[in-house]
Amino acid sequence: MSVVHSDGLGQFQHDSATPHASRVATKWLQEHSSDFRHFHWSPKSPDMNIIEDIWDAFLHVVEKKSPPPCTSMDLLAALQYSWC
């Protein structure tokens, strides 16, 4: 986490999946809990897939563009604008 998020803004979504709930992983998470934010989610929660929310946000921004993107470069620019 410190390599990927050296700014200290890393977030770990914990869904109690078997690999996340093992003794080794649990111990590591406890030892490094100050290195990143830790979110607890229900096991196998459908809310874990945040990519759907991100794509939905992208879709709304692109649909509101006037004129709509006509080329792949226009679409890329709209998605980059949405991401920012």
N, CA, C and O atoms as a Tinker XYZ file with bonds, in Angstrom:
   336  protein
     1  N      0.839000   -1.192000    0.000000    73     2
     2  CA     0.000000    0.000000    0.000000    64     1     3
     3  C      0.877000    1.247000    0.000000    63     2     4     5
     4  O      0.564000    2.225000   -0.678000    81     3
     5  N      1.968000    1.218000    0.752000    73     3     6
     6  CA     2.831000    2.399000    0.812000    64     5     7
     7  C      3.552000    2.645000   -0.506000    63     6     8     9
     8  O      3.932000    3.781000   -0.791000    81     7
     9  N      3.748000    1.623000   -1.306000    73     7    10
    10  CA     4.388000    1.792000   -2.613000    64     9    11
    11  C      3.401000    2.403000   -3.599000    63    10    12    13
    12  O      3.734000    3.339000   -4.325000    81    11
    13  N      2.194000    1.869000   -3.618000    73    11    14
    14  CA     1.181000    2.340000   -4.572000    64    13    15
    15  C      0.616000    3.687000   -4.153000    63    14    16    17
    16  O      0.357000    4.542000   -4.999000    81    15
    17  N      0.422000    3.881000   -2.862000    73    15    18
    18  CA    -0.162000    5.121000   -2.341000    64    17    19
    19  C      0.801000    5.764000   -1.355000    63    18    20    21
    20  O      0.513000    5.844000   -0.161000    81    19
    21  N      1.935000    6.219000   -1.848000    73    19    22
    22  CA     2.952000    6.804000   -0.975000    64    21    23
    23  C      2.471000    8.095000   -0.316000    63    22    24    25
    24  O      3.080000    8.574000    0.641000    81    23
    25  N      1.365000    8.659000   -0.839000    73    23    26
    26  CA     0.815000    9.876000   -0.245000    64    25    27
    27  C     -0.009000    9.584000    1.002000    63    26    28    29
    28  O     -0.494000   10.510000    1.652000    81    27
    29  N     -0.174000    8.305000    1.343000    73    27    30
    30  CA    -0.939000    7.923000    2.523000    64    29    31
    31  C     -2.439000    7.940000    2.325000    63    30    32    33
    32  O     -3.192000    7.841000    3.293000    81    31
    33  N     -2.885000    8.065000    1.087000    73    31    34
    34  CA    -4.321000    8.141000    0.815000    64    33    35
    35  C     -4.900000    6.820000    0.330000    63    34    36    37
    36  O     -6.014000    6.796000   -0.193000    81    35
    37  N     -4.177000    5.735000    0.491000    73    35    38
    38  CA    -4.667000    4.434000    0.054000    64    37    39
    39  C     -5.879000    3.996000    0.855000    63    38    40    41
    40  O     -6.033000    4.344000    2.025000    81    39
    41  N     -6.740000    3.222000    0.197000    73    39    42
    42  CA    -7.945000    2.710000    0.839000    64    41    43
    43  C     -8.054000    1.219000    0.548000    63    42    44    45
    44  O     -7.851000    0.786000   -0.587000    81    43
    45  N     -8.371000    0.442000    1.563000    73    43    46
    46  CA    -8.554000   -0.996000    1.396000    64    45    47
    47  C     -9.989000   -1.337000    1.751000    63    46    48    49
    48  O    -10.457000   -1.039000    2.850000    81    47
    49  N    -10.679000   -1.959000    0.817000    73    47    50
    50  CA   -12.058000   -2.377000    1.074000    64    49    51
    51  C    -12.030000   -3.835000    1.513000    63    50    52    53
    52  O    -11.685000   -4.723000    0.734000    81    51
    53  N    -12.388000   -4.063000    2.734000    73    51    54
    54  CA   -12.324000   -5.396000    3.341000    64    53    55
    55  C    -13.705000   -6.024000    3.280000    63    54    56    57
    56  O    -14.649000   -5.534000    3.899000    81    55
    57  N    -13.816000   -7.110000    2.532000    73    55    58
    58  CA   -15.118000   -7.760000    2.394000    64    57    59
    59  C    -15.185000   -9.099000    3.122000    63    58    60    61
    60  O    -16.121000   -9.874000    2.925000    81    59
    61  N    -14.202000   -9.360000    3.951000    73    59    62
    62  CA   -14.119000  -10.613000    4.707000    64    61    63
    63  C    -14.045000  -11.831000    3.798000    63    62    64    65
    64  O    -14.416000  -12.931000    4.208000    81    63
    65  N    -13.575000  -11.651000    2.581000    73    63    66
    66  CA   -13.351000  -12.788000    1.692000    64    65    67
    67  C    -12.308000  -13.690000    2.340000    63    66    68    69
    68  O    -11.511000  -13.231000    3.158000    81    67
    69  N    -12.310000  -14.954000    1.983000    73    67    70
    70  CA   -11.409000  -15.916000    2.604000    64    69    71
    71  C     -9.956000  -15.445000    2.614000    63    70    72    73
    72  O     -9.305000  -15.545000    3.654000    81    71
    73  N     -9.412000  -14.929000    1.490000    73    71    74
    74  CA    -8.013000  -14.466000    1.548000    64    73    75
    75  C     -7.810000  -13.280000    2.489000    63    74    76    77
    76  O     -6.730000  -13.125000    3.060000    81    75
    77  N     -8.822000  -12.451000    2.655000    73    75    78
    78  CA    -8.700000  -11.282000    3.523000    64    77    79
    79  C     -8.890000  -11.647000    4.993000    63    78    80    81
    80  O     -8.459000  -10.905000    5.876000    81    79
    81  N     -9.529000  -12.782000    5.260000    73    79    82
    82  CA    -9.848000  -13.164000    6.637000    64    81    83
    83  C     -8.883000  -14.203000    7.206000    63    82    84    85
    84  O     -9.045000  -14.639000    8.345000    81    83
    85  N     -7.888000  -14.597000    6.428000    73    83    86
    86  CA    -6.929000  -15.584000    6.932000    64    85    87
    87  C     -6.148000  -14.991000    8.100000    63    86    88    89
    88  O     -6.088000  -13.772000    8.258000    81    87
    89  N     -5.553000  -15.851000    8.911000    73    87    90
    90  CA    -4.775000  -15.373000   10.060000    64    89    91
    91  C     -3.626000  -14.473000    9.616000    63    90    92    93
    92  O     -3.358000  -13.446000   10.239000    81    91
    93  N     -2.955000  -14.860000    8.546000    73    91    94
    94  CA    -1.814000  -14.083000    8.068000    64    93    95
    95  C     -2.275000  -12.704000    7.609000    63    94    96    97
    96  O     -1.674000  -11.692000    7.972000    81    95
    97  N     -3.340000  -12.663000    6.813000    73    95    98
    98  CA    -3.837000  -11.379000    6.306000    64    97    99
    99  C     -4.370000  -10.510000    7.438000    63    98   100   101
   100  O     -4.129000   -9.303000    7.462000    81    99
   101  N     -5.093000  -11.118000    8.374000    73    99   102
   102  CA    -5.641000  -10.364000    9.501000    64   101   103
   103  C     -4.516000   -9.757000   10.338000    63   102   104   105
   104  O     -4.597000   -8.598000   10.745000    81   103
   105  N     -3.475000  -10.536000   10.591000    73   103   106
   106  CA    -2.340000  -10.028000   11.359000    64   105   107
   107  C     -1.672000   -8.876000   10.616000    63   106   108   109
   108  O     -1.355000   -7.846000   11.210000    81   107
   109  N     -1.458000   -9.058000    9.303000    73   107   110
   110  CA    -0.819000   -8.005000    8.509000    64   109   111
   111  C     -1.661000   -6.737000    8.517000    63   110   112   113
   112  O     -1.126000   -5.639000    8.674000    81   111
   113  N     -2.972000   -6.878000    8.349000    73   111   114
   114  CA    -3.856000   -5.709000    8.352000    64   113   115
   115  C     -3.793000   -4.980000    9.691000    63   114   116   117
   116  O     -3.798000   -3.750000    9.725000    81   115
   117  N     -3.734000   -5.721000   10.787000    73   115   118
   118  CA    -3.638000   -5.097000   12.103000    64   117   119
   119  C     -2.301000   -4.362000   12.266000    63   118   120   121
   120  O     -2.259000   -3.257000   12.807000    81   119
   121  N     -1.226000   -4.972000   11.804000    73   119   122
   122  CA     0.099000   -4.366000   11.939000    64   121   123
   123  C      0.251000   -3.110000   11.074000    63   122   124   125
   124  O      0.996000   -2.197000   11.429000    81   123
   125  N     -0.445000   -3.067000    9.957000    73   123   126
   126  CA    -0.278000   -1.960000    9.016000    64   125   127
   127  C     -1.508000   -1.065000    8.934000    63   126   128   129
   128  O     -1.658000   -0.306000    7.976000    81   127
   129  N     -2.372000   -1.144000    9.908000    73   127   130
   130  CA    -3.633000   -0.401000    9.844000    64   129   131
   131  C     -3.442000    1.113000    9.807000    63   130   132   133
   132  O     -4.332000    1.831000    9.349000    81   131
   133  N     -2.321000    1.601000   10.270000    73   131   134
   134  CA    -2.097000    3.045000   10.245000    64   133   135
   135  C     -1.592000    3.529000    8.880000    63   134   136   137
   136  O     -1.487000    4.734000    8.653000    81   135
   137  N     -1.280000    2.594000    7.968000    73   135   138
   138  CA    -0.734000    2.961000    6.662000    64   137   139
   139  C     -1.796000    3.338000    5.638000    63   138   140   141
   140  O     -1.477000    3.925000    4.604000    81   139
   141  N     -3.049000    3.010000    5.911000    73   139   142
   142  CA    -4.107000    3.269000    4.933000    64   141   143
   143  C     -5.465000    3.223000    5.620000    63   142   144   145
   144  O     -5.605000    2.711000    6.731000    81   143
   145  N     -6.467000    3.773000    4.925000    73   143   146
   146  CA    -7.833000    3.700000    5.451000    64   145   147
   147  C     -8.386000    2.322000    5.168000    63   146   148   149
   148  O     -8.071000    1.715000    4.144000    81   147
   149  N     -9.200000    1.835000    6.059000    73   147   150
   150  CA    -9.690000    0.463000    6.009000    64   149   151
   151  C    -11.217000    0.486000    6.068000    63   150   152   153
   152  O    -11.793000    0.884000    7.081000    81   151
   153  N    -11.861000    0.067000    5.007000    73   151   154
   154  CA   -13.319000    0.028000    4.958000    64   153   155
   155  C    -13.801000   -1.403000    5.121000    63   154   156   157
   156  O    -13.294000   -2.307000    4.455000    81   155
   157  N    -14.764000   -1.618000    5.990000    73   155   158
   158  CA   -15.347000   -2.946000    6.180000    64   157   159
   159  C    -16.655000   -3.035000    5.400000    63   158   160   161
   160  O    -17.499000   -2.145000    5.499000    81   159
   161  N    -16.824000   -4.096000    4.632000    73   159   162
   162  CA   -18.035000   -4.338000    3.855000    64   161   163
   163  C    -18.561000   -5.718000    4.201000    63   162   164   165
   164  O    -17.823000   -6.572000    4.693000    81   163
   165  N    -19.813000   -5.925000    3.944000    73   163   166
   166  CA   -20.402000   -7.239000    4.164000    64   165   167
   167  C    -19.758000   -8.253000    3.223000    63   166   168   169
   168  O    -19.400000   -7.911000    2.095000    81   167
   169  N    -19.607000   -9.505000    3.679000    73   167   170
   170  CA   -19.035000  -10.520000    2.791000    64   169   171
   171  C    -19.857000  -10.662000    1.515000    63   170   172   173
   172  O    -21.087000  -10.690000    1.550000    81   171
   173  N    -19.156000  -10.752000    0.397000    73   171   174
   174  CA   -19.786000  -10.949000   -0.912000    64   173   175
   175  C    -20.836000   -9.886000   -1.204000    63   174   176   177
   176  O    -21.844000  -10.169000   -1.853000    81   175
   177  N    -20.613000   -8.694000   -0.742000    73   175   178
   178  CA   -21.551000   -7.595000   -0.945000    64   177   179
   179  C    -21.549000   -7.157000   -2.407000    63   178   180   181
   180  O    -20.484000   -6.990000   -3.001000    81   179
   181  N    -22.738000   -6.969000   -2.992000    73   179   182
   182  CA   -22.788000   -6.468000   -4.371000    64   181   183
   183  C    -22.286000   -5.028000   -4.454000    63   182   184   185
   184  O    -21.962000   -4.553000   -5.543000    81   183
   185  N    -22.217000   -4.336000   -3.334000    73   183   186
   186  CA   -21.747000   -2.955000   -3.310000    64   185   187
   187  C    -20.226000   -2.861000   -3.462000    63   186   188   189
   188  O    -19.686000   -1.763000   -3.595000    81   187
   189  N    -19.537000   -3.995000   -3.444000    73   187   190
   190  CA   -18.087000   -3.978000   -3.556000    64   189   191
   191  C    -17.617000   -3.548000   -4.936000    63   190   192   193
   192  O    -16.511000   -3.026000   -5.077000    81   191
   193  N    -18.440000   -3.759000   -5.955000    73   191   194
   194  CA   -18.006000   -3.449000   -7.307000    64   193   195
   195  C    -18.254000   -1.976000   -7.602000    63   194   196   197
   196  O    -19.273000   -1.619000   -8.193000    81   195
   197  N    -17.323000   -1.123000   -7.191000    73   195   198
   198  CA   -17.496000    0.313000   -7.379000    64   197   199
   199  C    -17.291000    0.737000   -8.820000    63   198   200   201
   200  O    -17.627000    1.863000   -9.188000    81   199
   201  N    -16.739000   -0.157000   -9.647000    73   199   202
   202  CA   -16.508000    0.212000  -11.041000    64   201   203
   203  C    -17.832000    0.537000  -11.726000    63   202   204   205
   204  O    -17.872000    1.389000  -12.614000    81   203
   205  N    -18.908000   -0.123000  -11.329000    73   203   206
   206  CA   -20.207000    0.177000  -11.925000    64   205   207
   207  C    -20.620000    1.618000  -11.624000    63   206   208   209
   208  O    -21.188000    2.289000  -12.486000    81   207
   209  N    -20.345000    2.093000  -10.431000    73   207   210
   210  CA   -20.660000    3.478000  -10.082000    64   209   211
   211  C    -19.808000    4.454000  -10.888000    63   210   212   213
   212  O    -20.282000    5.507000  -11.314000    81   211
   213  N    -18.553000    4.088000  -11.087000    73   211   214
   214  CA   -17.656000    4.952000  -11.860000    64   213   215
   215  C    -18.114000    5.022000  -13.309000    63   214   216   217
   216  O    -18.176000    6.104000  -13.892000    81   215
   217  N    -18.439000    3.861000  -13.894000    73   215   218
   218  CA   -18.916000    3.869000  -15.284000    64   217   219
   219  C    -20.209000    4.657000  -15.409000    63   218   220   221
   220  O    -20.413000    5.349000  -16.407000    81   219
   221  N    -21.084000    4.567000  -14.419000    73   219   222
   222  CA   -22.337000    5.315000  -14.438000    64   221   223
   223  C    -22.067000    6.822000  -14.420000    63   222   224   225
   224  O    -22.714000    7.585000  -15.138000    81   223
   225  N    -21.113000    7.238000  -13.601000    73   223   226
   226  CA   -20.751000    8.660000  -13.550000    64   225   227
   227  C    -20.178000    9.109000  -14.886000    63   226   228   229
   228  O    -20.516000   10.184000  -15.381000    81   227
   229  N    -19.305000    8.280000  -15.475000    73   227   230
   230  CA   -18.762000    8.599000  -16.803000    64   229   231
   231  C    -19.882000    8.739000  -17.826000    63   230   232   233
   232  O    -19.901000    9.689000  -18.608000    81   231
   233  N    -20.811000    7.794000  -17.816000    73   231   234
   234  CA   -21.908000    7.793000  -18.779000    64   233   235
   235  C    -22.715000    9.088000  -18.692000    63   234   236   237
   236  O    -23.057000    9.677000  -19.717000    81   235
   237  N    -23.017000    9.528000  -17.476000    73   235   238
   238  CA   -23.801000   10.752000  -17.305000    64   237   239
   239  C    -23.068000   11.971000  -17.853000    63   238   240   241
   240  O    -23.680000   12.829000  -18.488000    81   239
   241  N    -21.773000   12.050000  -17.615000    73   239   242
   242  CA   -20.997000   13.184000  -18.123000    64   241   243
   243  C    -20.970000   13.167000  -19.644000    63   242   244   245
   244  O    -21.162000   14.201000  -20.284000    81   243
   245  N    -20.732000   11.998000  -20.221000    73   243   246
   246  CA   -20.643000   11.887000  -21.682000    64   245   247
   247  C    -21.997000   12.177000  -22.323000    63   246   248   249
   248  O    -22.063000   12.838000  -23.360000    81   247
   249  N    -23.083000   11.683000  -21.711000    73   247   250
   250  CA   -24.412000   11.928000  -22.272000    64   249   251
   251  C    -24.798000   13.401000  -22.243000    63   250   252   253
   252  O    -25.578000   13.854000  -23.081000    81   251
   253  N    -24.262000   14.148000  -21.292000    73   251   254
   254  CA   -24.593000   15.571000  -21.174000    64   253   255
   255  C    -23.763000   16.452000  -22.097000    63   254   256   257
   256  O    -24.061000   17.636000  -22.257000    81   255
   257  N    -22.710000   15.880000  -22.715000    73   255   258
   258  CA   -21.857000   16.667000  -23.606000    64   257   259
   259  C    -22.656000   17.150000  -24.805000    63   258   260   261
   260  O    -23.438000   16.408000  -25.400000    81   259
   261  N    -22.439000   18.397000  -25.136000    73   259   262
   262  CA   -23.093000   18.955000  -26.322000    64   261   263
   263  C    -22.052000   19.712000  -27.122000    63   262   264   265
   264  O    -21.496000   20.694000  -26.629000    81   263
   265  N    -21.783000   19.299000  -28.295000    73   263   266
   266  CA   -22.293000   18.122000  -29.013000    64   265   267
   267  C    -21.683000   16.844000  -28.441000    63   266   268   269
   268  O    -20.624000   16.877000  -27.814000    81   267
   269  N    -22.360000   15.725000  -28.662000    73   267   270
   270  CA   -21.843000   14.450000  -28.140000    64   269   271
   271  C    -20.533000   14.078000  -28.832000    63   270   272   273
   272  O    -20.280000   14.503000  -29.959000    81   271
   273  N    -19.711000   13.293000  -28.161000    73   271   274
   274  CA   -18.449000   12.871000  -28.780000    64   273   275
   275  C    -18.712000   12.112000  -30.078000    63   274   276   277
   276  O    -19.545000   11.207000  -30.114000    81   275
   277  N    -18.003000   12.481000  -31.142000    73   275   278
   278  CA   -18.190000   11.832000  -32.447000    64   277   279
   279  C    -17.036000   10.911000  -32.804000    63   278   280   281
   280  O    -17.182000   10.029000  -33.649000    81   279
   281  N    -15.903000   11.110000  -32.170000    73   279   282
   282  CA   -14.733000   10.280000  -32.465000    64   281   283
   283  C    -14.236000    9.648000  -31.178000    63   282   284   285
   284  O    -14.638000   10.034000  -30.080000    81   283
   285  N    -13.366000    8.684000  -31.331000    73   283   286
   286  CA   -12.806000    8.044000  -30.138000    64   285   287
   287  C    -11.974000    9.038000  -29.330000    63   286   288   289
   288  O    -11.919000    8.943000  -28.104000    81   287
   289  N    -11.328000    9.988000  -30.001000    73   287   290
   290  CA   -10.551000   11.002000  -29.280000    64   289   291
   291  C    -11.472000   11.940000  -28.497000    63   290   292   293
   292  O    -11.140000   12.345000  -27.383000    81   291
   293  N    -12.628000   12.286000  -29.074000    73   291   294
   294  CA   -13.610000   13.107000  -28.360000    64   293   295
   295  C    -14.111000   12.363000  -27.119000    63   294   296   297
   296  O    -14.262000   12.952000  -26.048000    81   295
   297  N    -14.365000   11.065000  -27.277000    73   295   298
   298  CA   -14.832000   10.256000  -26.155000    64   297   299
   299  C    -13.759000   10.177000  -25.078000    63   298   300   301
   300  O    -14.056000   10.301000  -23.890000    81   299
   301  N    -12.523000    9.974000  -25.490000    73   299   302
   302  CA   -11.421000    9.925000  -24.527000    64   301   303
   303  C    -11.321000   11.234000  -23.762000    63   302   304   305
   304  O    -11.148000   11.230000  -22.544000    81   303
   305  N    -11.428000   12.348000  -24.466000    73   303   306
   306  CA   -11.354000   13.661000  -23.809000    64   305   307
   307  C    -12.506000   13.824000  -22.812000    63   306   308   309
   308  O    -12.302000   14.342000  -21.714000    81   307
   309  N    -13.709000   13.388000  -23.184000    73   307   310
   310  CA   -14.868000   13.489000  -22.292000    64   309   311
   311  C    -14.670000   12.627000  -21.048000    63   310   312   313
   312  O    -15.004000   13.049000  -19.941000    81   311
   313  N    -14.130000   11.425000  -21.224000    73   311   314
   314  CA   -13.882000   10.536000  -20.085000    64   313   315
   315  C    -12.787000   11.093000  -19.184000    63   314   316   317
   316  O    -12.892000   11.013000  -17.960000    81   315
   317  N    -11.745000   11.651000  -19.773000    73   315   318
   318  CA   -10.685000   12.254000  -18.961000    64   317   319
   319  C    -11.217000   13.453000  -18.181000    63   318   320   321
   320  O    -10.859000   13.651000  -17.020000    81   319
   321  N    -12.061000   14.243000  -18.812000    73   319   322
   322  CA   -12.674000   15.394000  -18.130000    64   321   323
   323  C    -13.528000   14.894000  -16.968000    63   322   324   325
   324  O    -13.483000   15.451000  -15.871000    81   323
   325  N    -14.299000   13.848000  -17.213000    73   323   326
   326  CA   -15.151000   13.279000  -16.169000    64   325   327
   327  C    -14.322000   12.755000  -15.008000    63   326   328   329
   328  O    -14.698000   12.932000  -13.849000    81   327
   329  N    -13.213000   12.122000  -15.301000    73   327   330
   330  CA   -12.352000   11.557000  -14.256000    64   329   331
   331  C    -11.806000   12.660000  -13.366000    63   330   332   333
   332  O    -11.726000   12.506000  -12.147000    81   331
   333  N    -11.431000   13.774000  -13.983000    73   331   334
   334  CA   -10.885000   14.893000  -13.198000    64   333   335
   335  C    -11.960000   15.514000  -12.341000    63   334   336
   336  O    -11.693000   16.468000  -11.611000    81   335
